[in-house]
């Protein structure tokens, strides 16, 4: 059993100066989880 199995829905909030949302989304796409929201924010 995987942490991100088919029954999981994922919300991704990336950081502009860290790891951006699209990069995390590409990693999650290799699992069966569904990405329902992905964004890159600037936390100041």
N, C-alpha and C positions, 0 to 999 in steps of 0.2 A: 504494500500500500504506500502510495506517494503522499507527500504533504499537499501537493496540488493535484488532486484527482479530478475526475469529470464532474463531480458534484460541487466543486468549489467555484466561487465567483471572486475575482480579484480586483481591487482598486489600487492603482499605482500612483504615487505622488513622488516624482523625482525632484532633485535639487539642481538648480542651474549651475552651481559651482561644484557639485558632486557628481552623482550619477543621474543623467537625464531619464525621464519617464520612458521614452521610446527604447532606450537601451535595456531597461528592466523588462519592458513589454516583450522584446525579442527573446529574452531568456525564458519568460513565462510561457511563450508560445510553443516551446519545446515540450510542454506538459499538456495534460488534458484539461486544465483549468480554463475558465472563460474570463477574459479581461473585459470588465464592464466600464471601466473608466481609466484613462491614463493621461497624466498631465505633468508638466515640468513647471515648478514654481521657484520664485526667488525669495528665500527666507533671509531677511536682513535684521 
